[in-house]
Amino acid sequence: MGLTEEQQAVVEDTSQLLAVQAFAGTGKTTTLIAYANHRPRKKILYLAFNRARAEEARGKLPPHARALTLHGLAFRHTGVVFQHKLTGSVKPLQVLSAFDRRPPFSSWPRLVREEKLLLADLAIRAVVAFTYSAHEDLNQIPMPANPFGADQVTLAAQHLWERMIDPNDREVPIHHDGYFKLFQKQHPDLSVDYDLILLDEAQDTNPALLALLLEQAIPCVLVGDTHQNIYSFRGAVNALAAVRKQAKHLALTGAFRFGEAIASVAKCVLETFLGEKRPIRGLGPPGQVSQDLDAELTTAFLFRTNAGLFDQAARLAWKNQGAYFQGGLESYRLGEILDTYRLHAGQHAQIQSPFIRAFPSFQALRDYAQQVDDVELKVRLQVVEHYGRTIPKWIAKIEQLAVLDPAYPIVLSTVHKAKGGEWPQVVLGEDFPETTWNGKPKTASVLANYLALLDPLDPEEARILYVAITRAKNRLVPNRPLRELLNATAN
């Protein structure tokens, strides 16, 4: 299949800074590969946010193009000296223990354990925010309201960062974004090795990466979908919007993944809640939007929360039906749900997680979740209260029935883990936010007209709904909130 006119326009463009808005399923990676093939004499750097995407591109790109993850780009420069202390994430309990042995300030020993744990968590969050940012100094990071005051949290965060970036301090590990921040602060000149840069999934860029790219003297192409920016909680910013004035802008609107039936549902969400004027066009198989499941199709059940997913997994387990868990069953933290239940049941001695074991009671854990506004932990607490003493039984059954084959015909996933995937049939769970009020879409203009004391649908929630819809190739089974939106906009 040849390129569309939109794709060809991207391939032939010679702008110094090009931003391409590519709707879901429109072949953005294919377009980038064609862009690279069109320039056989250029040394090209293709950047991706995860290893799977980079490896996929590596197998398709021409020899003169190199595919790397962001961390892969930085590792040989600033990461290799930390390989003995690298971690996926730094935990509050690790920081608490390290701070007990070498306090960040003189009054630390006088704090009670729960206070230390909260302060350790706040320090970690401040450091993570710094690594995502374009700031040169951690002092520039605004501190959230907290019981200790901004100065105390800043002191703790600075102490933590200094120990993270000390290769000889084995007590405090460093995460991958830490050494990438060190790389960005060095202001590297990528033109030494490359003639141009291609950034895939540009909507997930953090300010540190964007700052690094914008200071380069070589051409840069940013391709992504503004409306798939669903990682703001990780510090992601929409790079396509951030370069609105500096860049030339093109768009890919024709989706090969699905046909017009599913495209029209995605278009409804984009127009209603996100103000998108360009229509997404379905160029794939016709497809259907229906309340009825087709038992012959591989089906992905997509949920907004882990709690919704756990509920569906329990329903399937009750029928002795297994499922494949997108991203692996371990990523859904069933062990932490079990430990949270043990805390709730007063079975403190059986708790495996050092973090949960640090809390004297279920209420203390609830208070902590509220103080740090940990959404995932809040949802887990709700799951425990809903299922109560039956939780151990359901977890054991779910683990027993879990399938390891990704080709299995039943898939369970949250929307965040489903991003980048596609399935013949997608069923949306009922744990998404309401999209309507009084039979009208929950937009700011509608709610203002009705004088309702309600907030409009959060734009990030609208983007999450759009991502979920566009995972479907042949059949979409909408949930109640989506059906109500379609009815409201049809009228």
The 8 nearest C-alpha neighbors of each residue, nearest first, counted from 0:
[[1, 2, 3, 255, 29, 26, 6, 30],
 [2, 0, 3, 7, 6, 4, 33, 29],
 [1, 3, 6, 7, 4, 0, 5, 30],
 [4, 2, 6, 5, 7, 1, 253, 8],
 [3, 5, 7, 6, 8, 2, 9, 251],
 [6, 4, 8, 3, 7, 251, 9, 250],
 [5, 7, 3, 9, 8, 4, 2, 30],
 [6, 8, 10, 4, 9, 5, 2, 3],
 [9, 7, 5, 11, 6, 10, 12, 4],
 [10, 8, 6, 12, 7, 11, 5, 249],
 [9, 11, 34, 7, 8, 12, 6, 33],
 [12, 10, 8, 9, 7, 13, 34, 37],
 [11, 13, 9, 10, 14, 8, 17, 7],
 [12, 14, 11, 15, 17, 218, 10, 16],
 [15, 13, 16, 17, 12, 247, 218, 246],
 [14, 16, 218, 219, 17, 13, 217, 246],
 [17, 15, 246, 219, 14, 218, 220, 247],
 [16, 18, 220, 247, 246, 14, 248, 221],
 [19, 17, 221, 248, 239, 222, 220, 247],
 [20, 18, 222, 249, 250, 248, 21, 221],
 [21, 19, 250, 224, 223, 251, 222, 249],
 [20, 22, 251, 224, 223, 250, 19, 27],
 [21, 23, 224, 252, 25, 251, 24, 20],
 [24, 22, 25, 469, 254, 21, 224, 466],
 [23, 25, 254, 256, 255, 26, 22, 469],
 [26, 24, 254, 253, 23, 255, 22, 27],
 [27, 25, 29, 28, 24, 30, 255, 254],
 [26, 28, 30, 29, 25, 21, 31, 222],
 [29, 27, 31, 30, 26, 32, 199, 56],
 [30, 28, 26, 32, 27, 31, 33, 34],
 [29, 31, 27, 33, 28, 32, 6, 34],
 [30, 32, 34, 28, 33, 29, 27, 35],
 [33, 31, 35, 29, 34, 30, 60, 36],
 [32, 34, 36, 30, 35, 31, 37, 29],
 [35, 33, 10, 31, 37, 32, 36, 30],
 [34, 36, 32, 37, 33, 38, 31, 64],
 [37, 35, 33, 38, 34, 39, 32, 61],
 [36, 38, 34, 35, 39, 33, 10, 11],
 [39, 37, 35, 36, 40, 41, 34, 42],
 [40, 38, 41, 36, 37, 63, 35, 61],
 [41, 39, 38, 42, 63, 37, 43, 194],
 [42, 40, 38, 39, 194, 43, 63, 195],
 [43, 41, 193, 194, 63, 64, 40, 195],
 [44, 42, 64, 195, 193, 196, 41, 194],
 [43, 45, 196, 65, 64, 197, 66, 193],
 [46, 44, 66, 197, 65, 196, 198, 67],
 [47, 45, 198, 67, 68, 66, 197, 199],
 [48, 46, 68, 199, 53, 49, 52, 67],
 [47, 49, 68, 69, 46, 50, 200, 52],
 [50, 48, 52, 51, 47, 68, 53, 69],
 [49, 51, 53, 52, 54, 68, 48, 47],
 [52, 50, 54, 53, 49, 55, 56, 47],
 [51, 53, 55, 50, 54, 49, 47, 56],
 [54, 52, 50, 56, 55, 51, 47, 66],
 [55, 53, 57, 51, 56, 52, 50, 58],
 [54, 56, 52, 53, 57, 58, 51, 59],
 [55, 57, 59, 53, 58, 54, 60, 52],
 [58, 56, 54, 66, 55, 60, 59, 53],
 [57, 59, 56, 55, 60, 54, 61, 53],
 [60, 58, 56, 57, 61, 55, 32, 29],
 [59, 61, 57, 32, 56, 58, 64, 62],
 [60, 62, 63, 64, 36, 59, 35, 32],
 [63, 61, 64, 60, 65, 39, 57, 42],
 [62, 64, 42, 61, 43, 39, 65, 41],
 [65, 63, 43, 62, 61, 44, 42, 60],
 [64, 66, 44, 45, 43, 67, 63, 57],
 [67, 65, 45, 57, 53, 46, 44, 56],
 [68, 66, 46, 71, 53, 72, 45, 47],
 [67, 69, 47, 71, 70, 48, 46, 49],
 [70, 68, 72, 71, 48, 46, 67, 47],
 [69, 71, 73, 72, 68, 74, 179, 175],
 [70, 72, 68, 74, 69, 73, 67, 75],
 [73, 71, 69, 70, 74, 67, 68, 75],
 [74, 72, 70, 71, 76, 179, 75, 182],
 [73, 75, 78, 71, 76, 77, 79, 70],
 [76, 74, 79, 73, 78, 77, 72, 71],
 [75, 77, 74, 73, 78, 182, 79, 72],
 [78, 76, 74, 178, 182, 79, 75, 73],
 [79, 77, 74, 178, 81, 80, 75, 76],
 [78, 80, 82, 81, 75, 74, 77, 76],
 [81, 79, 78, 82, 166, 77, 83, 75],
 [82, 80, 79, 83, 84, 78, 166, 85],
 [81, 83, 79, 85, 84, 80, 78, 86],
 [82, 84, 81, 85, 80, 169, 166, 79],
 [85, 83, 172, 81, 82, 173, 169, 86],
 [86, 84, 173, 82, 174, 172, 81, 83],
 [87, 85, 174, 88, 173, 172, 84, 89],
 [88, 86, 174, 175, 89, 85, 173, 176],
 [87, 89, 86, 174, 90, 173, 175, 172],
 [88, 90, 172, 174, 86, 91, 173, 93],
 [89, 91, 93, 92, 88, 94, 120, 123],
 [92, 90, 120, 94, 119, 93, 116, 95],
 [91, 93, 95, 94, 90, 354, 96, 116],
 [94, 92, 96, 90, 91, 95, 97, 89],
 [93, 95, 97, 91, 92, 96, 119, 98],
 [94, 96, 92, 98, 93, 97, 119, 91],
 [97, 95, 99, 93, 94, 98, 92, 100],
 [96, 98, 94, 100, 99, 95, 170, 101],
 [97, 99, 102, 101, 95, 100, 96, 94],
 [100, 98, 96, 97, 101, 102, 95, 108],
 [99, 101, 98, 97, 102, 96, 95, 170],
 [100, 102, 98, 99, 97, 103, 96, 104],
 [103, 101, 98, 104, 99, 107, 100, 105],
 [102, 104, 155, 158, 98, 101, 154, 107],
 [105, 103, 102, 106, 107, 154, 155, 151],
 [104, 106, 107, 102, 103, 108, 109, 101],
 [105, 107, 109, 108, 104, 110, 102, 103],
 [106, 108, 109, 105, 110, 104, 102, 103],
 [109, 107, 110, 106, 99, 105, 102, 111],
 [110, 108, 107, 106, 111, 105, 115, 112],
 [109, 111, 108, 107, 114, 115, 112, 106],
 [110, 112, 114, 113, 115, 109, 108, 116],
 [111, 113, 115, 114, 116, 110, 357, 95],
 [114, 112, 116, 115, 111, 117, 358, 357],
 [115, 113, 117, 111, 112, 116, 110, 118],
 [114, 116, 112, 118, 113, 117, 119, 110],
 [115, 117, 119, 113, 114, 118, 91, 95],
 [118, 116, 120, 114, 119, 115, 113, 121],
 [117, 119, 121, 115, 120, 116, 114, 122],
 [120, 118, 116, 122, 91, 117, 121, 94],
 [119, 121, 91, 117, 123, 118, 122, 116],
 [122, 120, 118, 124, 123, 119, 125, 117],
 [123, 121, 156, 119, 125, 120, 124, 155],
 [124, 122, 120, 126, 125, 121, 127, 119],
 [123, 125, 127, 121, 122, 126, 128, 120],
 [126, 124, 128, 122, 123, 127, 156, 121],
 [125, 127, 129, 123, 128, 124, 156, 122],
 [126, 128, 124, 130, 129, 125, 123, 131],
 [129, 127, 125, 131, 126, 130, 124, 132],
 [130, 128, 126, 132, 127, 131, 137, 125],
 [129, 131, 127, 180, 128, 132, 177, 176],
 [132, 130, 128, 129, 207, 205, 234, 206],
 [133, 131, 206, 207, 129, 134, 130, 128],
 [132, 134, 207, 206, 210, 135, 131, 129],
 [135, 133, 132, 136, 139, 129, 137, 140],
 [134, 136, 133, 184, 137, 139, 132, 129],
 [137, 135, 138, 134, 139, 129, 140, 133],
 [136, 138, 139, 140, 129, 157, 135, 134],
 [139, 137, 136, 140, 153, 141, 157, 135],
 [138, 140, 137, 136, 141, 134, 135, 129],
 [139, 141, 138, 137, 129, 142, 125, 128],
 [142, 140, 139, 143, 138, 149, 125, 137],
 [141, 143, 149, 140, 144, 125, 152, 153],
 [144, 142, 145, 141, 149, 121, 148, 125],
 [143, 145, 142, 148, 146, 149, 147, 141],
 [144, 146, 147, 148, 143, 149, 370, 142],
 [145, 147, 148, 144, 149, 118, 114, 370],
 [148, 146, 145, 151, 152, 149, 118, 150],
 [147, 149, 150, 151, 145, 146, 152, 144],
 [148, 150, 152, 142, 151, 153, 147, 144],
 [151, 149, 153, 152, 148, 154, 147, 142],
 [150, 152, 154, 153, 149, 148, 147, 155],
 [151, 153, 155, 149, 154, 150, 122, 156],
 [154, 152, 156, 150, 151, 155, 157, 149],
 [155, 153, 151, 157, 152, 156, 158, 150],
 [154, 156, 152, 158, 103, 153, 157, 122],
 [157, 155, 122, 153, 159, 158, 154, 126],
 [158, 156, 160, 154, 159, 155, 153, 161],
 [157, 159, 155, 161, 156, 160, 103, 154],
 [158, 160, 156, 162, 157, 161, 163, 155],
 [161, 159, 163, 157, 162, 158, 156, 164],
 [162, 160, 158, 164, 163, 159, 157, 165],
 [161, 163, 165, 159, 160, 164, 168, 171],
 [162, 164, 160, 173, 161, 171, 165, 172],
 [163, 165, 161, 162, 166, 160, 173, 177],
 [164, 166, 162, 167, 168, 163, 161, 169],
 [167, 165, 168, 81, 164, 80, 169, 163],
 [168, 166, 165, 169, 162, 164, 81, 170],
 [169, 167, 165, 170, 166, 162, 171, 163],
 [168, 170, 171, 167, 84, 172, 166, 83],
 [171, 169, 168, 97, 172, 93, 94, 162],
 [170, 172, 163, 169, 162, 168, 97, 173],
 [173, 171, 84, 85, 163, 86, 170, 169],
 [172, 174, 163, 85, 86, 177, 84, 175],
 [173, 175, 86, 177, 87, 88, 176, 85],
 [176, 174, 177, 178, 179, 70, 173, 87],
 [175, 177, 179, 174, 178, 130, 180, 131],
 [178, 176, 180, 175, 174, 179, 130, 173],
 [177, 179, 181, 78, 180, 77, 176, 175],
 [180, 178, 182, 176, 181, 177, 73, 70],
 [181, 179, 183, 130, 177, 178, 182, 176],
 [180, 182, 178, 184, 179, 183, 77, 185],
 [183, 181, 179, 185, 180, 184, 77, 73],
 [184, 182, 180, 185, 186, 181, 211, 179],
 [185, 183, 181, 186, 182, 180, 135, 187],
 [184, 186, 182, 183, 187, 181, 180, 188],
 [187, 185, 184, 183, 188, 211, 182, 214],
 [188, 186, 185, 189, 183, 182, 211, 184],
 [187, 189, 190, 191, 215, 186, 216, 192],
 [190, 188, 191, 192, 193, 187, 215, 217],
 [191, 189, 193, 192, 188, 194, 217, 216],
 [192, 190, 189, 193, 188, 194, 187, 217],
 [191, 193, 190, 189, 194, 42, 188, 44],
 [194, 192, 190, 42, 43, 195, 189, 191],
 [195, 193, 42, 41, 190, 43, 217, 196],
 [194, 196, 218, 43, 217, 193, 219, 44],
 [195, 197, 219, 44, 43, 45, 220, 218],
 [196, 198, 45, 220, 219, 44, 46, 221],
 [199, 197, 46, 221, 201, 45, 220, 222],
 [198, 200, 222, 201, 47, 223, 46, 197],
 [201, 199, 223, 202, 203, 222, 198, 47],
 [202, 200, 223, 203, 199, 204, 222, 221],
 [201, 203, 237, 228, 223, 225, 200, 238],
 [204, 202, 235, 201, 228, 200, 236, 237],
 [205, 203, 235, 201, 236, 202, 238, 208],
 [204, 206, 235, 236, 207, 131, 208, 234],
 [205, 207, 132, 209, 133, 208, 210, 131],
 [208, 206, 133, 132, 210, 131, 205, 209],
 [209, 207, 211, 210, 206, 205, 212, 204],
 [208, 210, 206, 212, 211, 207, 213, 205],
 [209, 211, 207, 213, 208, 212, 206, 133],
 [210, 212, 208, 209, 214, 213, 183, 207],
 [213, 211, 209, 215, 214, 210, 208, 219],
 [212, 214, 210, 215, 211, 209, 216, 219],
 [213, 215, 212, 211, 210, 216, 186, 188],
 [216, 214, 212, 213, 217, 188, 189, 211],
 [215, 217, 214, 218, 190, 188, 213, 189],
 [216, 218, 195, 215, 194, 190, 219, 15],
 [219, 217, 15, 195, 16, 196, 216, 220],
 [218, 220, 196, 16, 195, 197, 15, 17],
 [221, 219, 17, 197, 16, 18, 198, 196],
 [220, 222, 18, 198, 201, 17, 19, 197],
 [223, 221, 19, 199, 201, 18, 200, 198],
 [224, 222, 200, 201, 202, 21, 20, 199],
 [223, 225, 21, 226, 20, 227, 22, 202],
 [226, 224, 202, 227, 228, 237, 223, 20],
 [225, 227, 224, 462, 228, 465, 22, 269],
 [228, 226, 224, 225, 229, 462, 466, 202],
 [227, 229, 202, 226, 225, 230, 203, 237],
 [230, 228, 227, 231, 459, 463, 462, 415],
 [229, 231, 232, 233, 235, 228, 203, 234],
 [230, 232, 235, 234, 233, 229, 236, 228],
 [233, 231, 230, 234, 235, 229, 236, 128],
 [234, 232, 231, 230, 235, 131, 128, 205],
 [233, 235, 231, 232, 205, 131, 236, 128],
 [236, 234, 205, 231, 203, 204, 230, 233],
 [237, 235, 205, 204, 238, 203, 202, 234],
 [236, 238, 202, 239, 240, 225, 241, 203],
 [237, 239, 241, 240, 202, 201, 236, 204],
 [240, 238, 237, 241, 242, 18, 243, 202],
 [239, 241, 243, 238, 242, 237, 225, 236],
 [240, 242, 238, 239, 243, 237, 236, 244],
 [243, 241, 245, 240, 244, 239, 246, 238],
 [242, 244, 240, 241, 245, 246, 239, 248],
 [243, 245, 242, 246, 241, 247, 240, 248],
 [246, 244, 242, 243, 247, 16, 241, 17],
 [247, 245, 16, 17, 242, 244, 243, 18],
 [246, 248, 17, 18, 16, 14, 249, 245],
 [249, 247, 18, 19, 17, 246, 250, 20],
 [248, 250, 19, 20, 18, 247, 9, 251],
 [251, 249, 20, 19, 21, 252, 5, 248],
 [250, 252, 21, 5, 253, 25, 20, 22],
 [251, 253, 279, 22, 280, 250, 254, 21],
 [252, 254, 280, 25, 251, 282, 281, 279],
 [255, 253, 25, 24, 281, 282, 256, 280],
 [254, 256, 283, 282, 24, 257, 25, 253],
 [257, 255, 24, 283, 472, 254, 258, 25],
 [258, 256, 283, 472, 281, 284, 255, 473],
 [259, 257, 281, 285, 283, 284, 282, 260],
 [258, 260, 281, 262, 261, 263, 285, 280],
 [261, 259, 263, 262, 258, 287, 286, 288],
 [260, 262, 264, 263, 259, 258, 257, 288],
 [263, 261, 259, 265, 281, 264, 260, 266],
 [262, 264, 266, 261, 260, 265, 259, 267],
 [265, 263, 267, 261, 266, 262, 268, 260],
 [264, 266, 262, 268, 267, 263, 465, 269],
 [265, 267, 263, 269, 264, 268, 270, 262],
 [266, 268, 264, 270, 265, 269, 271, 263],
 [269, 267, 271, 265, 266, 270, 272, 465],
 [270, 268, 273, 266, 275, 267, 271, 272],
 [271, 269, 274, 275, 267, 268, 273, 272],
 [272, 270, 268, 269, 267, 273, 274, 442],
 [271, 273, 269, 268, 270, 274, 461, 442],
 [272, 274, 269, 275, 270, 271, 458, 268],
 [275, 273, 270, 272, 271, 276, 269, 268],
 [274, 276, 270, 269, 273, 277, 278, 271],
 [275, 277, 274, 278, 270, 269, 273, 266],
 [276, 278, 275, 279, 252, 270, 266, 250],
 [279, 277, 280, 266, 276, 252, 275, 270],
 [278, 280, 252, 266, 262, 253, 277, 281],
 [281, 279, 253, 254, 252, 262, 278, 282],
 [280, 282, 258, 259, 254, 262, 257, 283],
 [281, 283, 255, 258, 254, 253, 280, 257],
 [284, 282, 257, 258, 255, 256, 281, 285],
 [283, 285, 258, 257, 286, 473, 282, 472],
 [286, 284, 258, 259, 283, 260, 287, 257],
 [287, 285, 473, 474, 284, 258, 260, 257],
 [288, 286, 474, 260, 289, 473, 475, 261],
 [289, 287, 475, 474, 476, 261, 260, 286],
 [288, 290, 476, 291, 287, 475, 477, 474],
 [289, 291, 476, 477, 292, 288, 475, 478],
 [292, 290, 289, 293, 476, 288, 475, 294],
 [291, 293, 294, 290, 476, 289, 424, 426],
 [292, 294, 295, 296, 291, 424, 474, 298],
 [295, 293, 296, 292, 297, 298, 291, 408],
 [294, 296, 293, 297, 292, 408, 298, 424],
 [297, 295, 294, 293, 298, 424, 423, 408],
 [298, 296, 408, 423, 424, 409, 422, 295],
 [297, 299, 424, 409, 425, 408, 296, 410],
 [298, 300, 410, 425, 411, 409, 301, 426],
 [301, 299, 426, 411, 425, 427, 410, 412],
 [302, 300, 412, 427, 413, 414, 428, 299],
 [303, 301, 413, 428, 304, 308, 414, 307],
 [302, 304, 431, 413, 430, 414, 307, 301],
 [305, 303, 306, 307, 302, 413, 308, 430],
 [304, 306, 308, 307, 309, 413, 331, 303],
 [307, 305, 309, 304, 308, 382, 378, 310],
 [308, 306, 310, 304, 305, 309, 430, 302],
 [307, 309, 305, 311, 310, 306, 302, 312],
 [310, 308, 312, 306, 307, 311, 305, 313],
 [309, 311, 307, 313, 308, 312, 306, 314],
 [312, 310, 314, 308, 313, 309, 315, 307],
 [311, 313, 309, 315, 314, 310, 316, 308],
 [312, 314, 316, 310, 311, 315, 393, 309],
 [315, 313, 311, 317, 316, 312, 310, 318],
 [314, 316, 320, 312, 318, 317, 313, 311],
 [317, 315, 319, 313, 318, 320, 314, 397],
 [316, 318, 314, 315, 319, 313, 320, 396],
 [317, 319, 315, 316, 320, 314, 321, 313],
 [320, 318, 316, 317, 315, 321, 400, 396],
 [321, 319, 315, 318, 316, 400, 322, 317],
 [320, 322, 400, 401, 402, 319, 316, 315],
 [323, 321, 409, 401, 402, 410, 324, 411],
 [322, 324, 410, 402, 403, 405, 401, 411],
 [325, 323, 411, 327, 328, 410, 412, 326],
 [326, 324, 412, 327, 411, 323, 416, 410],
 [325, 327, 324, 330, 416, 328, 412, 329],
 [328, 326, 324, 329, 325, 330, 331, 323],
 [327, 329, 324, 330, 331, 326, 401, 325],
 [328, 330, 331, 327, 332, 333, 326, 334],
 [331, 329, 328, 332, 327, 326, 333, 325],
 [330, 332, 329, 328, 333, 305, 327, 326],
 [333, 331, 335, 334, 330, 329, 336, 328],
 [332, 334, 336, 335, 331, 337, 394, 329],
 [335, 333, 337, 332, 336, 338, 329, 351],
 [334, 336, 338, 332, 337, 333, 339, 352],
 [335, 337, 333, 339, 334, 338, 340, 379],
 [338, 336, 334, 340, 335, 339, 333, 341],
 [339, 337, 341, 335, 350, 340, 336, 334],
 [340, 338, 336, 342, 341, 337, 335, 343],
 [339, 341, 343, 337, 338, 342, 383, 344],
 [342, 340, 346, 338, 344, 343, 339, 345],
 [341, 343, 339, 345, 340, 344, 361, 347],
 [342, 344, 340, 361, 341, 345, 339, 360],
 [343, 345, 341, 342, 346, 340, 388, 347],
 [344, 346, 342, 347, 343, 341, 360, 361],
 [347, 345, 341, 344, 348, 349, 342, 350],
 [346, 348, 349, 350, 345, 342, 341, 356],
 [347, 349, 346, 350, 356, 351, 345, 341],
 [350, 348, 347, 346, 351, 341, 338, 342],
 [349, 351, 338, 347, 348, 352, 356, 341],
 [352, 350, 349, 353, 338, 356, 355, 334],
 [351, 353, 354, 355, 350, 356, 338, 335],
 [354, 352, 356, 355, 357, 351, 92, 350],
 [353, 355, 357, 352, 356, 92, 358, 91],
 [356, 354, 357, 352, 353, 358, 339, 338],
 [355, 357, 353, 358, 354, 350, 352, 347],
 [356, 358, 355, 354, 353, 359, 113, 112],
 [359, 357, 356, 360, 355, 364, 363, 113],
 [360, 358, 363, 357, 361, 356, 364, 342],
 [361, 359, 363, 362, 358, 342, 364, 343],
 [360, 362, 343, 364, 363, 342, 365, 359],
 [361, 363, 365, 360, 364, 366, 343, 359],
 [362, 364, 366, 360, 365, 361, 358, 367],
 [365, 363, 367, 361, 362, 366, 358, 368],
 [366, 364, 362, 368, 363, 367, 361, 369],
 [367, 365, 363, 369, 364, 368, 362, 370],
 [366, 368, 364, 370, 369, 365, 363, 371],
 [369, 367, 365, 373, 366, 372, 371, 370],
 [368, 370, 372, 366, 367, 371, 365, 373],
 [371, 369, 367, 368, 372, 366, 145, 373],
 [370, 372, 368, 373, 369, 367, 117, 121],
 [373, 371, 369, 368, 370, 374, 377, 367],
 [372, 374, 368, 376, 371, 375, 377, 369],
 [375, 373, 377, 376, 372, 378, 368, 369],
 [376, 374, 378, 377, 373, 379, 305, 304],
 [377, 375, 379, 373, 378, 374, 368, 380],
 [376, 378, 374, 380, 379, 375, 368, 373],
 [379, 377, 381, 375, 380, 376, 306, 374],
 [380, 378, 376, 382, 381, 377, 336, 375],
 [379, 381, 383, 377, 378, 382, 376, 384],
 [382, 380, 378, 384, 379, 383, 385, 377],
 [383, 381, 379, 385, 380, 384, 306, 386],
 [382, 384, 380, 387, 381, 385, 386, 340],
 [383, 385, 381, 387, 382, 386, 380, 340],
 [384, 386, 382, 383, 387, 381, 380, 390],
 [387, 385, 383, 390, 384, 389, 382, 388],
 [388, 386, 384, 383, 389, 385, 390, 340],
 [387, 389, 390, 386, 391, 340, 344, 383],
 [390, 388, 392, 387, 391, 386, 393, 394],
 [389, 391, 393, 392, 388, 386, 387, 394],
 [392, 390, 394, 393, 389, 395, 337, 388],
 [391, 393, 395, 390, 389, 394, 396, 388],
 [394, 392, 396, 390, 395, 391, 313, 397],
 [393, 395, 397, 391, 396, 392, 390, 398],
 [394, 396, 398, 392, 393, 397, 399, 391],
 [395, 397, 399, 393, 394, 398, 316, 400],
 [398, 396, 394, 400, 399, 395, 316, 401],
 [399, 397, 401, 395, 396, 400, 394, 328],
 [400, 398, 396, 397, 401, 395, 321, 394],
 [399, 401, 321, 397, 398, 396, 402, 320],
 [402, 400, 398, 321, 322, 399, 397, 323],
 [403, 401, 323, 322, 404, 321, 400, 407],
 [404, 402, 323, 405, 401, 327, 324, 407],
 [403, 405, 406, 407, 402, 323, 322, 324],
 [406, 404, 407, 323, 403, 325, 410, 402],
 [405, 407, 404, 408, 323, 297, 409, 410],
 [408, 406, 405, 404, 409, 323, 410, 322],
 [407, 409, 297, 298, 406, 410, 296, 322],
 [410, 408, 322, 298, 407, 299, 297, 323],
 [411, 409, 299, 323, 322, 324, 300, 298],
 [412, 410, 324, 300, 299, 325, 323, 301],
 [413, 411, 301, 325, 417, 324, 416, 414],
 [412, 414, 302, 301, 416, 415, 303, 304],
 [413, 415, 417, 416, 301, 467, 302, 303],
 [414, 416, 413, 417, 418, 229, 463, 303],
 [415, 417, 413, 414, 418, 412, 326, 325],
 [418, 416, 414, 420, 415, 412, 419, 413],
 [419, 417, 420, 415, 416, 414, 466, 470],
 [418, 420, 417, 421, 470, 416, 23, 466],
 [421, 419, 417, 418, 470, 422, 416, 471],
 [420, 422, 470, 471, 472, 419, 423, 417],
 [421, 423, 471, 424, 472, 470, 299, 425],
 [424, 422, 472, 473, 297, 471, 296, 474],
 [423, 425, 474, 298, 422, 471, 475, 473],
 [426, 424, 299, 475, 471, 298, 300, 476],
 [425, 427, 476, 300, 299, 301, 475, 477],
 [426, 428, 301, 478, 477, 300, 476, 302],
 [429, 427, 302, 430, 301, 478, 426, 300],
 [428, 430, 478, 431, 427, 479, 302, 307],
 [431, 429, 428, 307, 303, 302, 432, 304],
 [430, 432, 303, 429, 433, 428, 480, 302],
 [433, 431, 434, 430, 480, 460, 456, 429],
 [432, 434, 480, 435, 431, 456, 436, 441],
 [433, 435, 441, 480, 440, 484, 432, 456],
 [436, 434, 440, 441, 439, 433, 438, 484],
 [437, 435, 439, 438, 441, 440, 434, 433],
 [436, 438, 439, 435, 440, 441, 449, 487],
 [437, 439, 436, 487, 435, 440, 483, 484],
 [438, 440, 435, 436, 487, 437, 441, 445],
 [441, 439, 435, 442, 434, 484, 436, 487],
 [442, 440, 435, 455, 434, 456, 436, 439],
 [441, 443, 455, 445, 444, 440, 446, 456],
 [442, 444, 455, 446, 445, 447, 441, 454],
 [445, 443, 447, 442, 446, 448, 441, 455],
 [446, 444, 448, 442, 447, 443, 449, 441],
 [445, 447, 449, 443, 451, 448, 444, 450],
 [448, 446, 450, 444, 445, 449, 443, 451],
 [449, 447, 445, 446, 450, 444, 451, 443],
 [448, 450, 446, 451, 447, 445, 444, 452],
 [451, 449, 447, 448, 446, 452, 453, 445],
 [452, 450, 449, 453, 446, 447, 448, 454],
 [453, 451, 450, 454, 446, 447, 449, 455],
 [454, 452, 451, 455, 446, 441, 450, 436],
 [453, 455, 456, 452, 443, 446, 441, 457],
 [456, 454, 442, 441, 443, 457, 453, 446],
 [455, 457, 441, 458, 434, 442, 454, 460],
 [456, 458, 460, 459, 455, 461, 454, 272],
 [459, 457, 461, 460, 462, 456, 273, 272],
 [458, 460, 462, 461, 457, 229, 463, 228],
 [461, 459, 463, 457, 462, 458, 464, 456],
 [460, 462, 458, 464, 459, 463, 465, 272],
 [463, 461, 459, 465, 226, 460, 464, 227],
 [462, 464, 460, 466, 465, 461, 459, 229],
 [463, 465, 461, 467, 462, 466, 460, 468],
 [466, 464, 462, 468, 467, 463, 265, 469],
 [465, 467, 463, 469, 464, 468, 227, 462],
 [468, 466, 464, 465, 469, 470, 414, 463],
 [469, 467, 465, 466, 470, 471, 464, 265],
 [468, 470, 466, 471, 467, 465, 23, 265],
 [469, 471, 421, 467, 468, 420, 422, 466],
 [472, 470, 425, 469, 422, 424, 475, 423],
 [471, 473, 257, 423, 256, 422, 474, 424],
 [474, 472, 286, 423, 424, 471, 287, 257],
 [473, 475, 424, 287, 286, 288, 471, 472],
 [474, 476, 288, 425, 424, 471, 477, 426],
 [475, 477, 426, 290, 289, 288, 425, 427],
 [478, 476, 427, 481, 475, 482, 426, 290],
 [479, 477, 427, 481, 429, 480, 428, 482],
 [478, 480, 482, 481, 483, 477, 429, 433],
 [481, 479, 483, 433, 434, 482, 478, 484],
 [480, 482, 484, 483, 479, 478, 477, 485],
 [483, 481, 479, 485, 484, 480, 477, 478],
 [482, 484, 486, 480, 481, 485, 487, 479],
 [485, 483, 487, 481, 486, 482, 434, 435],
 [484, 486, 482, 488, 487, 483, 489, 481],
 [487, 485, 483, 489, 484, 488, 482, 490],
 [486, 488, 484, 439, 490, 485, 489, 438],
 [489, 487, 485, 490, 486, 484, 440, 439],
 [490, 488, 486, 487, 485, 484, 267, 483],
 [489, 488, 487, 486, 485, 439, 438, 484]]
